[in-house]
Amino acid sequence: MKTRSIISASIVGITLLSVLGVSLSSTDESNENKIRIAYFPNIGHAIPIVGMEKGFFEANVGEQAKIETRVFDSGPQAIESLFANSIDLAYVGPGPAINGFLNSENHNVKILAGAASGGASFIVHPESEINSASDFDGKKIAAPQIGNTQDVSLRHYLSEYGLKTADKGGSVIVYNIPNPDIYTLFVKGDIDGAWVAEPWATILETELNGKRLFHEEELWPNQEFASVLLIANTNFVEKNPALIANLLDSHHKTATWINQNPIETRDVFNDFLNSHLGQPLSDNVVDIALSNLVITADPIPDSVYSFAEKANALGYLGRNGYDLSGIFYLFDTNSIEGENNT
């Protein structure tokens, strides 16, 4: 019961935070000498969370610019803020990253680096009889916002098995709703399953006795796919090359530190939730969630292109085709390990 109350309180906090688009270091100063970074309160966004909470980002860029952070609950929110010039960089899934690139003026939103691989799963409600793809027929399935990374993966999975969603004349009902609402429907038994990212997948599994039917990476070549990417407004990048170089150096070093310190990473993540949302998750939930993904600065380009093909097949990238040429920002520097390989 204690775990339930902690998780429920955290969900309320995440909901309020996402609705308000909270700035964690808001200021009325101009955008001069400032770098504005957005990310989610999810374990897949461990790099910016740990990088900020441990002071790794501040140590590298603090003398050049003030770091201002904003926390969102969805990629589309972050993309809208990039378009509105309210933020400069954002950690998002491949879906929003691709849409941001294709829909921005002069392709002004590009991928700088990776942040995580994997970390999404399909969780079955304990009272639902879903044991394989053939059992999805007639079921009610939830995923976050339409066009979101998990939504594309879910719909592509259904199409591979000859299933159609109700809006396309089929029998599978898909609810596109925020993660906290997915949790609520799962509690009520109003859905048969959900395709969600961590830590939500583990919350549904451990707190609500859901069954993890599969990890999404099992469906990908080499069991890896870019699930979180660092994207940026390229005008900002080109105006501040030294600042971005130092930030990316911190980004890479933070990824290495996380992989070497999983227990302390859990503690840092929970301290972040406690400070900014009012309640942490249980250590068990965070440990499992962290073990279900790979923190990496590698953007895994092939998976980004593959994801775009899936989104396009679903009609999410428009009617006139798409071109991802130039989606990865190329740096003319040797100071950022691995960037020349993207």
C-alpha beads as a LAMMPS data file, in Angstrom:
LAMMPS data file: protein, C-alpha beads

342 atoms
341 bonds

1 atom types
1 bond types

-500.0 500.0 xlo xhi
-500.0 500.0 ylo yhi
-500.0 500.0 zlo zhi

Masses

1 110.0

Atoms # bond

1 1 1 0.000 0.000 0.000
2 1 1 2.883 2.370 0.724
3 1 1 4.305 1.835 -2.749
4 1 1 0.901 2.549 -4.305
5 1 1 0.607 5.874 -2.464
6 1 1 4.113 6.921 -3.446
7 1 1 3.588 6.095 -7.108
8 1 1 0.148 7.714 -7.191
9 1 1 1.518 10.904 -5.659
10 1 1 4.330 10.963 -8.194
11 1 1 1.825 10.557 -11.016
12 1 1 -0.124 13.561 -9.759
13 1 1 3.103 15.547 -9.674
14 1 1 4.068 14.529 -13.197
15 1 1 0.598 15.464 -14.429
16 1 1 0.760 18.933 -12.877
17 1 1 4.291 19.471 -14.103
18 1 1 3.442 18.547 -17.686
19 1 1 0.307 20.677 -17.726
20 1 1 2.135 23.727 -16.404
21 1 1 5.258 23.229 -18.529
22 1 1 7.245 24.025 -15.407
23 1 1 10.530 25.852 -15.715
24 1 1 12.886 24.544 -13.069
25 1 1 15.028 27.685 -13.114
26 1 1 12.696 30.310 -14.521
27 1 1 13.811 33.900 -14.954
28 1 1 12.699 37.089 -16.611
29 1 1 16.145 37.740 -18.066
30 1 1 16.661 37.937 -21.812
31 1 1 17.895 34.898 -23.726
32 1 1 21.422 36.293 -23.899
33 1 1 24.004 34.068 -22.195
34 1 1 21.384 31.417 -21.552
35 1 1 20.843 27.876 -22.786
36 1 1 17.332 26.471 -22.369
37 1 1 17.004 22.690 -22.232
38 1 1 13.834 20.560 -22.099
39 1 1 13.443 16.955 -20.969
40 1 1 10.925 14.572 -19.377
41 1 1 10.708 13.187 -15.815
42 1 1 11.394 9.697 -17.214
43 1 1 14.327 7.411 -16.507
44 1 1 15.120 7.382 -20.248
45 1 1 16.028 11.042 -19.780
46 1 1 18.638 10.153 -17.179
47 1 1 21.398 12.070 -18.981
48 1 1 19.879 15.553 -18.591
49 1 1 18.477 14.757 -15.142
50 1 1 21.758 13.403 -13.777
51 1 1 23.775 15.962 -15.726
52 1 1 21.855 18.789 -14.083
53 1 1 21.437 17.309 -10.605
54 1 1 25.106 16.291 -10.307
55 1 1 26.320 19.581 -11.745
56 1 1 28.073 17.952 -14.709
57 1 1 26.440 20.316 -17.198
58 1 1 27.031 23.364 -15.027
59 1 1 30.718 22.520 -14.600
60 1 1 31.297 22.641 -18.359
61 1 1 29.032 25.474 -19.485
62 1 1 28.363 27.498 -16.338
63 1 1 30.968 30.152 -17.113
64 1 1 29.585 30.605 -20.642
65 1 1 25.833 30.613 -20.043
66 1 1 23.129 30.100 -17.472
67 1 1 21.305 26.794 -17.895
68 1 1 17.524 27.013 -17.770
69 1 1 15.580 23.749 -17.747
70 1 1 11.978 22.900 -18.514
71 1 1 10.238 19.580 -17.923
72 1 1 7.503 18.298 -20.233
73 1 1 5.542 15.059 -20.484
74 1 1 5.416 14.765 -24.287
75 1 1 7.569 15.308 -27.344
76 1 1 4.994 17.464 -29.186
77 1 1 5.114 19.970 -26.302
78 1 1 8.875 20.216 -26.615
79 1 1 8.722 20.593 -30.402
80 1 1 6.154 23.388 -30.114
81 1 1 8.470 25.162 -27.672
82 1 1 11.406 24.787 -30.065
83 1 1 9.299 26.263 -32.875
84 1 1 8.237 29.110 -30.579
85 1 1 11.882 29.747 -29.612
86 1 1 11.022 29.085 -25.961
87 1 1 13.789 26.464 -25.660
88 1 1 17.047 25.776 -27.480
89 1 1 17.589 22.021 -26.989
90 1 1 15.302 19.126 -26.099
91 1 1 15.517 15.452 -25.245
92 1 1 12.719 13.659 -27.145
93 1 1 11.850 10.374 -28.829
94 1 1 12.545 9.666 -32.520
95 1 1 8.963 10.506 -33.535
96 1 1 9.050 14.119 -32.341
97 1 1 12.653 14.475 -33.533
98 1 1 11.683 13.448 -37.077
99 1 1 8.577 15.630 -37.110
100 1 1 10.546 18.535 -35.728
101 1 1 13.109 18.226 -38.518
102 1 1 10.542 17.834 -41.303
103 1 1 8.201 20.582 -40.112
104 1 1 10.697 23.207 -38.965
105 1 1 11.559 26.119 -41.209
106 1 1 14.624 25.237 -43.308
107 1 1 14.921 21.975 -41.314
108 1 1 16.067 24.056 -38.375
109 1 1 15.657 21.229 -35.829
110 1 1 18.299 18.510 -35.979
111 1 1 19.643 15.609 -33.932
112 1 1 22.852 16.276 -32.011
113 1 1 23.279 12.948 -30.190
114 1 1 21.550 9.940 -28.713
115 1 1 20.531 9.651 -25.068
116 1 1 18.941 6.213 -24.617
117 1 1 18.188 2.971 -26.431
118 1 1 15.210 0.729 -25.680
119 1 1 13.145 1.193 -22.558
120 1 1 9.612 0.629 -23.884
121 1 1 7.383 -2.422 -23.391
122 1 1 3.910 -3.770 -23.967
123 1 1 2.194 -4.427 -20.636
124 1 1 -0.931 -6.616 -20.450
125 1 1 -3.648 -6.038 -17.847
126 1 1 -3.794 -8.979 -15.391
127 1 1 -7.432 -9.711 -16.305
128 1 1 -6.873 -9.581 -20.064
129 1 1 -6.165 -12.653 -22.152
130 1 1 -3.424 -11.344 -24.412
131 1 1 -0.636 -13.837 -24.890
132 1 1 0.409 -13.079 -28.473
133 1 1 -0.302 -10.752 -31.386
134 1 1 -3.273 -12.878 -32.438
135 1 1 -5.034 -11.944 -29.205
136 1 1 -5.063 -8.190 -29.943
137 1 1 -8.215 -8.513 -32.052
138 1 1 -11.092 -6.664 -30.353
139 1 1 -8.929 -5.381 -27.495
140 1 1 -8.537 -1.895 -26.033
141 1 1 -4.936 -0.728 -26.090
142 1 1 -3.414 2.510 -24.819
143 1 1 -0.375 4.467 -25.955
144 1 1 0.675 8.077 -25.379
145 1 1 -0.086 10.917 -27.792
146 1 1 -0.917 10.053 -31.403
147 1 1 2.237 10.143 -33.490
148 1 1 4.311 9.679 -30.336
149 1 1 7.118 7.095 -30.447
150 1 1 5.170 4.360 -28.641
151 1 1 2.042 5.067 -30.704
152 1 1 3.950 4.551 -33.967
153 1 1 5.515 1.349 -32.644
154 1 1 2.126 0.009 -31.545
155 1 1 0.360 0.764 -34.822
156 1 1 3.225 -0.635 -36.874
157 1 1 3.181 -3.807 -34.779
158 1 1 -0.550 -4.231 -35.386
159 1 1 -0.171 -3.702 -39.129
160 1 1 2.564 -6.340 -39.308
161 1 1 0.056 -8.878 -38.000
162 1 1 -2.737 -7.776 -40.324
163 1 1 -4.675 -5.923 -37.642
164 1 1 -6.365 -2.551 -38.089
165 1 1 -7.292 0.044 -35.515
166 1 1 -10.920 1.055 -35.075
167 1 1 -10.346 4.435 -36.736
168 1 1 -9.195 2.532 -39.857
169 1 1 -12.150 0.165 -39.877
170 1 1 -10.556 -2.512 -37.741
171 1 1 -11.332 -3.996 -34.348
172 1 1 -8.407 -2.835 -32.179
173 1 1 -9.346 0.247 -30.164
174 1 1 -6.378 2.524 -29.459
175 1 1 -6.562 5.205 -26.793
176 1 1 -3.976 7.949 -27.230
177 1 1 -3.752 9.514 -23.795
178 1 1 -1.031 10.781 -21.409
179 1 1 0.834 8.244 -19.316
180 1 1 -0.903 9.205 -16.039
181 1 1 -4.290 8.583 -17.697
182 1 1 -3.061 5.225 -18.964
183 1 1 -2.248 4.343 -15.369
184 1 1 -5.781 5.319 -14.300
185 1 1 -7.460 3.232 -17.013
186 1 1 -5.199 0.314 -16.101
187 1 1 -6.316 0.611 -12.464
188 1 1 -9.963 0.583 -13.532
189 1 1 -9.490 -2.338 -15.917
190 1 1 -10.765 -0.232 -18.812
191 1 1 -7.891 -1.234 -21.114
192 1 1 -6.383 -4.594 -22.004
193 1 1 -2.832 -3.363 -22.343
194 1 1 -0.514 -0.440 -22.940
195 1 1 2.602 0.307 -24.972
196 1 1 4.589 2.631 -22.719
197 1 1 8.105 3.796 -21.914
198 1 1 9.952 3.436 -18.636
199 1 1 9.352 3.894 -15.786
200 1 1 5.651 3.590 -16.668
201 1 1 6.033 0.065 -18.003
202 1 1 7.588 -1.089 -14.738
203 1 1 4.989 0.813 -12.682
204 1 1 2.162 -1.010 -14.484
205 1 1 3.992 -4.311 -14.037
206 1 1 5.027 -4.054 -10.390
207 1 1 2.337 -1.812 -8.935
208 1 1 -0.692 -3.087 -10.868
209 1 1 0.373 -6.688 -11.557
210 1 1 0.596 -6.177 -15.296
211 1 1 2.332 -8.768 -17.470
212 1 1 5.214 -7.623 -19.672
213 1 1 4.420 -9.333 -22.957
214 1 1 7.638 -8.126 -24.585
215 1 1 10.302 -5.433 -24.515
216 1 1 10.175 -3.348 -27.685
217 1 1 13.886 -3.787 -28.378
218 1 1 13.144 -7.472 -29.001
219 1 1 11.439 -6.333 -32.215
220 1 1 14.490 -4.398 -33.493
221 1 1 17.727 -5.522 -35.203
222 1 1 20.476 -6.091 -32.636
223 1 1 17.821 -5.375 -29.975
224 1 1 18.585 -1.660 -30.002
225 1 1 16.799 1.467 -31.167
226 1 1 17.106 5.137 -30.332
227 1 1 14.348 5.895 -27.840
228 1 1 15.630 9.283 -26.638
229 1 1 17.568 11.782 -28.752
230 1 1 19.057 15.198 -28.119
231 1 1 17.787 17.711 -30.679
232 1 1 18.410 21.414 -31.068
233 1 1 17.503 24.618 -32.827
234 1 1 20.409 24.762 -35.288
235 1 1 20.464 28.560 -35.350
236 1 1 21.329 28.445 -31.656
237 1 1 23.947 25.745 -32.257
238 1 1 25.649 27.716 -35.003
239 1 1 25.657 30.924 -32.952
240 1 1 27.132 29.127 -29.924
241 1 1 29.521 26.416 -31.169
242 1 1 31.835 26.449 -28.142
243 1 1 28.902 26.313 -25.730
244 1 1 27.340 23.370 -27.576
245 1 1 30.696 21.579 -27.767
246 1 1 31.056 21.835 -23.989
247 1 1 27.472 20.749 -23.406
248 1 1 27.929 17.701 -25.623
249 1 1 31.145 16.867 -23.805
250 1 1 29.120 16.882 -20.560
251 1 1 26.412 14.819 -22.260
252 1 1 28.904 12.080 -23.186
253 1 1 30.632 12.128 -19.805
254 1 1 27.286 11.917 -18.006
255 1 1 26.297 8.865 -20.074
256 1 1 29.548 7.168 -19.049
257 1 1 29.038 8.077 -15.389
258 1 1 25.473 6.698 -15.387
259 1 1 26.592 3.375 -16.810
260 1 1 29.315 3.112 -14.179
261 1 1 27.074 4.173 -11.278
262 1 1 23.570 2.634 -11.605
263 1 1 22.759 2.743 -7.880
264 1 1 23.753 6.377 -7.487
265 1 1 21.875 7.143 -10.706
266 1 1 18.749 5.697 -9.129
267 1 1 19.251 7.850 -6.054
268 1 1 19.817 10.983 -8.146
269 1 1 16.715 10.268 -10.232
270 1 1 14.578 9.720 -7.140
271 1 1 15.948 12.844 -5.498
272 1 1 14.943 14.727 -8.647
273 1 1 11.401 13.325 -8.485
274 1 1 11.189 14.131 -4.798
275 1 1 12.447 17.693 -5.232
276 1 1 10.428 18.622 -8.292
277 1 1 7.364 16.366 -8.148
278 1 1 6.974 15.907 -4.421
279 1 1 7.483 12.111 -4.227
280 1 1 10.013 9.552 -5.488
281 1 1 9.292 6.124 -6.918
282 1 1 10.315 2.987 -5.082
283 1 1 13.955 1.953 -5.480
284 1 1 12.753 -1.321 -6.998
285 1 1 10.783 0.427 -9.753
286 1 1 13.694 2.672 -10.699
287 1 1 16.233 -0.184 -10.615
288 1 1 14.094 -2.335 -12.925
289 1 1 13.277 0.561 -15.232
290 1 1 16.936 1.559 -15.549
291 1 1 17.951 -2.028 -16.280
292 1 1 15.414 -2.131 -19.122
293 1 1 17.168 0.506 -21.197
294 1 1 20.652 1.466 -22.314
295 1 1 21.953 4.958 -21.660
296 1 1 24.035 5.870 -24.700
297 1 1 25.096 8.969 -26.631
298 1 1 24.917 6.933 -29.848
299 1 1 21.867 8.118 -31.862
300 1 1 21.732 4.727 -33.652
301 1 1 20.998 6.375 -37.042
302 1 1 19.700 3.221 -38.751
303 1 1 16.909 2.956 -36.183
304 1 1 15.918 6.594 -36.767
305 1 1 15.592 5.989 -40.512
306 1 1 13.690 2.758 -39.874
307 1 1 11.336 4.525 -37.486
308 1 1 10.629 7.164 -40.144
309 1 1 9.683 4.410 -42.600
310 1 1 7.195 3.030 -40.080
311 1 1 5.712 6.448 -39.353
312 1 1 5.436 7.193 -43.059
313 1 1 3.664 3.890 -43.742
314 1 1 1.098 4.931 -41.140
315 1 1 0.555 8.264 -42.902
316 1 1 2.171 10.325 -40.152
317 1 1 4.741 12.081 -42.365
318 1 1 2.395 13.630 -44.908
319 1 1 1.237 12.698 -48.381
320 1 1 4.212 13.921 -50.368
321 1 1 6.891 11.659 -48.988
322 1 1 9.752 12.727 -46.769
323 1 1 13.498 13.283 -46.876
324 1 1 15.677 12.933 -43.775
325 1 1 18.854 14.126 -45.485
326 1 1 20.683 16.310 -42.994
327 1 1 18.666 15.304 -39.927
328 1 1 21.905 14.612 -38.037
329 1 1 23.845 17.776 -37.326
330 1 1 27.456 17.412 -38.477
331 1 1 30.025 19.046 -36.234
332 1 1 33.283 20.407 -37.549
333 1 1 35.179 19.545 -34.403
334 1 1 37.254 16.731 -32.990
335 1 1 36.543 17.647 -29.380
336 1 1 33.303 15.678 -29.160
337 1 1 34.026 11.958 -29.186
338 1 1 32.023 10.119 -31.788
339 1 1 30.122 13.089 -33.205
340 1 1 31.852 12.809 -36.577
341 1 1 30.394 9.321 -36.894
342 1 1 26.753 10.469 -36.786

Bonds

1 1 1 2
2 1 2 3
3 1 3 4
4 1 4 5
5 1 5 6
6 1 6 7
7 1 7 8
8 1 8 9
9 1 9 10
10 1 10 11
11 1 11 12
12 1 12 13
13 1 13 14
14 1 14 15
15 1 15 16
16 1 16 17
17 1 17 18
18 1 18 19
19 1 19 20
20 1 20 21
21 1 21 22
22 1 22 23
23 1 23 24
24 1 24 25
25 1 25 26
26 1 26 27
27 1 27 28
28 1 28 29
29 1 29 30
30 1 30 31
31 1 31 32
32 1 32 33
33 1 33 34
34 1 34 35
35 1 35 36
36 1 36 37
37 1 37 38
38 1 38 39
39 1 39 40
40 1 40 41
41 1 41 42
42 1 42 43
43 1 43 44
44 1 44 45
45 1 45 46
46 1 46 47
47 1 47 48
48 1 48 49
49 1 49 50
50 1 50 51
51 1 51 52
52 1 52 53
53 1 53 54
54 1 54 55
55 1 55 56
56 1 56 57
57 1 57 58
58 1 58 59
59 1 59 60
60 1 60 61
61 1 61 62
62 1 62 63
63 1 63 64
64 1 64 65
65 1 65 66
66 1 66 67
67 1 67 68
68 1 68 69
69 1 69 70
70 1 70 71
71 1 71 72
72 1 72 73
73 1 73 74
74 1 74 75
75 1 75 76
76 1 76 77
77 1 77 78
78 1 78 79
79 1 79 80
80 1 80 81
81 1 81 82
82 1 82 83
83 1 83 84
84 1 84 85
85 1 85 86
86 1 86 87
87 1 87 88
88 1 88 89
89 1 89 90
90 1 90 91
91 1 91 92
92 1 92 93
93 1 93 94
94 1 94 95
95 1 95 96
96 1 96 97
97 1 97 98
98 1 98 99
99 1 99 100
100 1 100 101
101 1 101 102
102 1 102 103
103 1 103 104
104 1 104 105
105 1 105 106
106 1 106 107
107 1 107 108
108 1 108 109
109 1 109 110
110 1 110 111
111 1 111 112
112 1 112 113
113 1 113 114
114 1 114 115
115 1 115 116
116 1 116 117
117 1 117 118
118 1 118 119
119 1 119 120
120 1 120 121
121 1 121 122
122 1 122 123
123 1 123 124
124 1 124 125
125 1 125 126
126 1 126 127
127 1 127 128
128 1 128 129
129 1 129 130
130 1 130 131
131 1 131 132
132 1 132 133
133 1 133 134
134 1 134 135
135 1 135 136
136 1 136 137
137 1 137 138
138 1 138 139
139 1 139 140
140 1 140 141
141 1 141 142
142 1 142 143
143 1 143 144
144 1 144 145
145 1 145 146
146 1 146 147
147 1 147 148
148 1 148 149
149 1 149 150
150 1 150 151
151 1 151 152
152 1 152 153
153 1 153 154
154 1 154 155
155 1 155 156
156 1 156 157
157 1 157 158
158 1 158 159
159 1 159 160
160 1 160 161
161 1 161 162
162 1 162 163
163 1 163 164
164 1 164 165
165 1 165 166
166 1 166 167
167 1 167 168
168 1 168 169
169 1 169 170
170 1 170 171
171 1 171 172
172 1 172 173
173 1 173 174
174 1 174 175
175 1 175 176
176 1 176 177
177 1 177 178
178 1 178 179
179 1 179 180
180 1 180 181
181 1 181 182
182 1 182 183
183 1 183 184
184 1 184 185
185 1 185 186
186 1 186 187
187 1 187 188
188 1 188 189
189 1 189 190
190 1 190 191
191 1 191 192
192 1 192 193
193 1 193 194
194 1 194 195
195 1 195 196
196 1 196 197
197 1 197 198
198 1 198 199
199 1 199 200
200 1 200 201
201 1 201 202
202 1 202 203
203 1 203 204
204 1 204 205
205 1 205 206
206 1 206 207
207 1 207 208
208 1 208 209
209 1 209 210
210 1 210 211
211 1 211 212
212 1 212 213
213 1 213 214
214 1 214 215
215 1 215 216
216 1 216 217
217 1 217 218
218 1 218 219
219 1 219 220
220 1 220 221
221 1 221 222
222 1 222 223
223 1 223 224
224 1 224 225
225 1 225 226
226 1 226 227
227 1 227 228
228 1 228 229
229 1 229 230
230 1 230 231
231 1 231 232
232 1 232 233
233 1 233 234
234 1 234 235
235 1 235 236
236 1 236 237
237 1 237 238
238 1 238 239
239 1 239 240
240 1 240 241
241 1 241 242
242 1 242 243
243 1 243 244
244 1 244 245
245 1 245 246
246 1 246 247
247 1 247 248
248 1 248 249
249 1 249 250
250 1 250 251
251 1 251 252
252 1 252 253
253 1 253 254
254 1 254 255
255 1 255 256
256 1 256 257
257 1 257 258
258 1 258 259
259 1 259 260
260 1 260 261
261 1 261 262
262 1 262 263
263 1 263 264
264 1 264 265
265 1 265 266
266 1 266 267
267 1 267 268
268 1 268 269
269 1 269 270
270 1 270 271
271 1 271 272
272 1 272 273
273 1 273 274
274 1 274 275
275 1 275 276
276 1 276 277
277 1 277 278
278 1 278 279
279 1 279 280
280 1 280 281
281 1 281 282
282 1 282 283
283 1 283 284
284 1 284 285
285 1 285 286
286 1 286 287
287 1 287 288
288 1 288 289
289 1 289 290
290 1 290 291
291 1 291 292
292 1 292 293
293 1 293 294
294 1 294 295
295 1 295 296
296 1 296 297
297 1 297 298
298 1 298 299
299 1 299 300
300 1 300 301
301 1 301 302
302 1 302 303
303 1 303 304
304 1 304 305
305 1 305 306
306 1 306 307
307 1 307 308
308 1 308 309
309 1 309 310
310 1 310 311
311 1 311 312
312 1 312 313
313 1 313 314
314 1 314 315
315 1 315 316
316 1 316 317
317 1 317 318
318 1 318 319
319 1 319 320
320 1 320 321
321 1 321 322
322 1 322 323
323 1 323 324
324 1 324 325
325 1 325 326
326 1 326 327
327 1 327 328
328 1 328 329
329 1 329 330
330 1 330 331
331 1 331 332
332 1 332 333
333 1 333 334
334 1 334 335
335 1 335 336
336 1 336 337
337 1 337 338
338 1 338 339
339 1 339 340
340 1 340 341
341 1 341 342
